[in-house]
């Protein structure tokens, strides 16, 4: 039959003290203990080779060993077994030295003998702390492997700029070993031209400000430079910053991708090429990011109480943002709904999806028979303008109803979108940071059309788009 008792190795040369410890454990109420008693350190080392123990109770003064050396020799042999020191020495410096070296507790015999229940409780706590330390260490190793096997650049920096951690991709990019990297200050690897900019970002982060996406230029060990973009967050303890965490990626690769995507807007690009690249981004990049996000979510749930939990959640959030970006880029090449439906069908789908997702009444009236005369460029730009109008209503209008009328004249397609929301002001229309509205005007210019956006406080807003069926020179109002 298996012995479920807590196995204790007692290393004590005083027979009186040993008898007291055994008596205290035999009469413990909370759990059962089995005690193996030896009087010498060498005998203890032999027992560790012969039998499994859950905890070691160690006196520092033994016939064959004395003081701190007694602990270090047994601790190195005990591997993952928690060690509790049980001694007459009331030496605080020795106690601190032992605890820092790995001892689970430092107990004075006089106190243990005078207070009932202290020893069983100390043993139980020591075992639980050791298990927690082992679990934490395993999680840290797993997380470190995850960080070292990602292609993104991850680092942790002390408030004074010392590099606390840099993952393998980051070290290999800059050309430093792990020992060299952790001996540097972050400003040793930031290019001199960016010292002032990055120093200001650090000050804002330390003040608790979210600086958003950042760009910086780093200098490699061989003198070459690399431009990166990423995000940084600060971990606070008791209101004080203790570490700045950053995750970056090489902007050069991103710029190459963006250059290809910009080339897709050329008038002579083929539909097949746009669709192929869209599928590749959606299937390959999107699939990889989805797996990464799922694994990080699983890892976070398994390590809620772990000190690394916040870092895992940060990476989980960042992977979600990257996945959203990949999906948006894929959709922006050409909305797939336009390939499956006509423009009119795509607008009907967009209106229905908007109504279902936001529970906002959406009424569509369509009196246009010549939408099929529009080419793919016109279809895509019109769809994007309507989509942006819906996005603005969802974000800002606080509307409960939307009406969309699509009509045509001999020369124009006329699209009017009205909502019953809080309205839009002239100041909002002229705001240079209203990128969505600016994008609508830019798309209208590409169509040689006319766009008018109007509204009044508490009276809703109206977006009217005119697109020529035969494209004469047009203007944007």
N, C-alpha and C positions, 0 to 999 in steps of 0.2 A: 504494500500500500504506500502511496506517495506521502511523504512528510510535508505537510503544508505549514509547518511552523517556520517562523523567521529564524534563519540560521545566523548565529552571532559568533564571531571569532573574538574571544577576549584575550588580549595580550597583557598580562599583569603578573608581576613577580611577587606581589604581596598576597599571601594566601588569605589574610583577613579581608582585604579589599575585594578579592576575587569572590569569596563566599558571599559578601554583601551584594555584589552585582548579580550573582546568580540567584540569590534569594529575591532580590527586587524584580527580576525578570520572570521568575517562576510564578510569583504571585501577582503579575500584571493582569489587569482586568480586560483591557481592550483587545489583546491578542496573545498568542502563544509563542514562546521563544525556545529555541534549542541552543545551548551555549557550549562551545568548545573552548576549553581554557588551556593556554600555554604560557610559560613563564619567560621565555626567551624570544628574541626577534628571529633568530635563525629557525626556531621551531615554527614560528608563525609563517615564515616564508615557505617552509616545507608543507604546512597545512594548506596554504593557498594553491599549491600544486596538486594536492590530493582531493580537495573537496570544494564545492561551491558554497560561498557565503554571501548573505545579503548585506552584511555590515560588519565592520571591524571596530572594536573598542580598544584603543591603544594607549598604554601608559608610556610616557616619554623616557622614564628612567628604568632601564632594564639591565640585567647583568652583562649583556654583550653589546649594548648600544645605549647612547645617552643623548638627550636633547633633540634638536631639530633634525639631525641626521637620522634619528630613529624613524621619524615620520617620512622623510624623503625616500628612504630605502623601502619601507613597506608600501608607501603610496605608489611607487613605480612598479612594484610587483603586483599590487592589487588590481591594476587596470581600471575597470569600471565599477569597482566595489566602493561604496562610500566609507570614509574613514572618520570616526569621531574620536577626538583626543580626550582622554580621561586622566587627569593629572593633578598633582598637588601644587604645581608651579603657577603662581599668580603673576605671571610675567606678561603684561599687555603687549609688549613689542613682539614677544615670541608668539603669542596668540594671533596677532595680526599677520605676522609672517606666515604662520601655518595656514590660516584661512585664505590668504592670497595665493598660497601654493596649491590649494585644492582641498584642504580639510573641510568637512561639512559642519563641524562644530568643535568648540573648545570648552570642555566642562571641568569645573573644579570639583574634586572629589567631596570636599567638605559640604558643598551646597547640594550635591546629588544625594549624599547620605542624610541630609537634614530635611529634605523636601521630598515627600512621597510622590511618585508618579513622574518625576522629572526625566529619569532615564528612559523608560518606555516611550515617552512622548518625543524625546530627543532622537531616539533611534528611528521612530516612524517618520519624523520630519526630515531626517537625513536621507532616508531612502527615497522619499518623495522628491526632495530637492535634486538628488542625483538623477532620478528618472527624468525630471523636467529639464535638467541640463543636457542630458543625452538626447532628448527629443529636440531641444533647441539647437544643439550642435548638428544633428542630422538634417534639420530643416535649413540651417544656414549652409550646410554643404550642398544640399539640393538646390537652394536658391543661387548659390555661387556657381554651380554647374550651369544653371539656366542662364545666368548673366554672362558666363564665359562662352556660351554656345550661341548667343545671339549676335547678329551682325551690327546691331546698334551700339553706340558708344555710351557706356554707363559709368558714372563716377560719383563719388561722395567726397565732399570737401569740408574741412573744419572752418569755423567762422574766421579764423586768421589766415585762411587760404591754403593750409596744408592739405595735401591729397591723402585722404584716408583709404580710398578704394578706387581702383580703375579696372574695368573688366578686360578680358583678353583682347577683344577687338580694338579697344581704345589704346591699349599698350602697343599692340602690333602696328596700328596706324601711325602712332607717334614714334615708334622705334625704340621704346624703353622696356627694360625688364620690370618685373613686379617690384623688386627691391629698389630699383632706380626711381620708379614712378612714385612710390610712397615716400621717398626721401625729398621730393620736390614740392614747391609751392605752385599753386595753379597759375600764378603769374609768370612762372618760369617757362611755361609752355604756351601761354597766350601771346600772340604776336604783339610787339611793342605798340603798333598803331592802334590796337584795341584795348590797351590797358585802361585808359580813362573811361571808355564806354563800359567795359566789363566791371570796373570798380564801382561805377555809379549803379549798375544793375545789382551788384552785391549789397550795396547800402540800402537799396529799395527792398530787396528780399529780406534783409535783416530786420527791417521795419515792419515786416508782415505784409508787404504789398505783392500782389500778383502781377508779374511783369509780362505774362503771356509768352508767346513764342519769341525766342532770341536767336540772333545770328552772331557768330564770332569767328575769328580766324586764329587758328593755332599753328604753332611752329613745330615741325618735327625735329627729331634729334639730329638729322642730317642737314637741317636748314631749310628744307622745303616747307611750304605752307599748305594748309588745308582749311577750307571754309566749311563750317557746319551750321546746322540749324537744329534747335531743340527746345526743351522746356526745363525749367529749374523750379524746385520747391524747397522749402526750408522745414526741417523738423525742429519743433520747440519742445523743451522740457522745463516745467515750472516757469513758463513765460520767457525763457531765454533760448536763443537759437543755438543748436548744438551741431547741426550738419546741413549742408546744402547739397541736395541731390540733383543730378542732371542726367538727362538722356538725350543723345544727339544722333544725327545721321549726316553723312557726307552730302552736302548740297550739290556737289558736282553731278552725281548720279541723278538727283532730282531734276536739275536743270536740263540734263540731256533728255529726260522723259518729257519735261515741259516743252522743250524745243520741238520734239516730235508731235506733241499734242497741238502746238500752235500751227505746225505744218498741216495738220488735218483740216484747218479752216481755209486752206487755199481753195479757190474756186474749182480747180481741176482735180481735186482729190477724188478717188473712187469710193463709192459706197462700200464696196467689199472690203477695202483696206480699213476704213473706219470701223466697220462692224467686227473685223478680225481683231483689231487692237482692243476694241471695247471688250470682246469676249475674253481675250488674254488677261486683261487687267481684272476683270470680274472673276474668272475661273482660277487663274494661277495666284495672283497677288491676294485677291479676296479670300480664296480658300486657305492660303497660308496664314493670313492674319486671323481668320476665324478660329483655326486650330490653336494658334497662340493665345487668343483671347480666352478660349474655353479652358485651356490648361492653366492660365493664370487665375481664372475664376476658381477652378478646382483647388489650386494651391492655396489661394487666399482662405477658402473655407476650411482647409485643413490646418491653418496656422493663425487662427483668430487671436489667440493669446500670445503669439510669438512676437518679439520685438521687430521682426522683419515684415510684419503684416502691412504696415502703412506703405512700405516700398512696393510690396506686391500689388496692393490696390492701386498705387500710382501707375505702375506698368500696365495693369489691367485697363485702367481708364485711357491711357495713352494708346494702347493697342486698339481700343474701341474707336478712338478718334481717327486713327490711321485707317481702320476698316471703313468708316464712314467716308473718309476722303477718297479711298479707292473706288467705292461704289459711286460717289458723286462724279468722279472723273469719267468712269465708265458710262454713266448715264449722259454726261454732257457731250460725249462724242456724237451721239445721236440717240434720242429717246427710243427705246426698243418698241414702245407702244406705237410709234409712227410706222414702223416696219410691219407690224401686225394689223394695224387698222389704218383707215384713211385719216386725214387731218380732222375731219368732222367727228369720226369715231373716237379719235384720241382726245378731242376736247370734251366729248360726252363722258369718256372714262375719267378724265381729270376732274370734271365737275362732280361726278358720282363719288369718286374717291375722296374728294374734299368734303362733301356732305357727310359721308359715312365716318370719316376720321375725326371730324371736329363737331359733328352734330349741329351744323349750321345749314339752314334751308338754302338750297341752291337750285334756282329755276333757270333752265336753258331754253332759249328760243332761237331756232336756226332757220333763216330764210335765205340761204345762199346755195346755189346750185353749181357754182363754178370754182369751188375750192380745189377740185381735182386739176384745175389748170395750173395751179402753183407748183413750182419745182421743189426739190428736196430742201434747198436752202431756205426758201420762203416758209415751207411747212415747219422746219425746225425753229426758225426765229420767231414765228407767230406763236408756236406752242410754248416757247420759253418766255415770251412776254406775258402770256396769259398765266403761266405757271408762277412767274414772279409776282404778278398782281394778286394771285391767290395767297402766296406766301406773305405778302405785306398785310393782307386782310387778316390772316390767321395770327400774325404777330402783334399787330398794332390797332386794328379797327374796333375790336370788341363788338363785332357785328353778330346779329342773329339771323340775317337773311342776305342772300346775294342773288342778283339777277344778271344773266348774261344774254345779250342780244347779238346775233350775228346776221347781218344783212349785206346785200350787195347792190351796187348801182352798175351802170354800164361800164364804169371805169375802176371802181373801187370795191374792196371788201371792207366793211365797216364792223368793228367789234367794240361793243360797249359793255363794261362791267361796272355794276353799281352795288354798293352795300349800304346798310342802314346803321353804320357804326358811328364812332365819335368824330369822324371827319379828319381831313388833313389840312394843315395850315400852309401858307405860302413860305413860311420860314422852314418848314420841314422839306418842302419841295426844292428849296434852294440850298439845303444843307449839303456841302461837298462830301460829307461822310455817308450820305444816303446812297450807298453803292448799288443797292438793288434798283432804285429808280434811275440812277445814272446808266446802269446796264440796259434798262428798258429803252432809254433814249438812244443809246448806241446801237442796239439791235434794230430800232426803227430806222435809223440812218442807213443801215446796210440794205434795207428794203425800199429806200427812197419813199418812205411813208411819212405819216404825220401822227404824232402822239400828243394827246392833251390829258392832263391829270388835274382834276379840280375837286374842291370840297369845302365844307364849312363846318366849324365846331358843332357837334351834336346833330348834324344833318347828313352825315355819311359822306362818301366820296365816289367819284366817277372816273373811270379810265376809258378813254376813247382812242381806238387805234384805227387808222385808215391806211390800207395797203393797196397800191394800184395793181389791177389785173394786168394792165400794160404799163410798164414802169416809166413814166415821164419823170423829169427832174423834180424831186420833192424836197421837203424841208421838215424839220421838227419844230413844233411850236413850244 
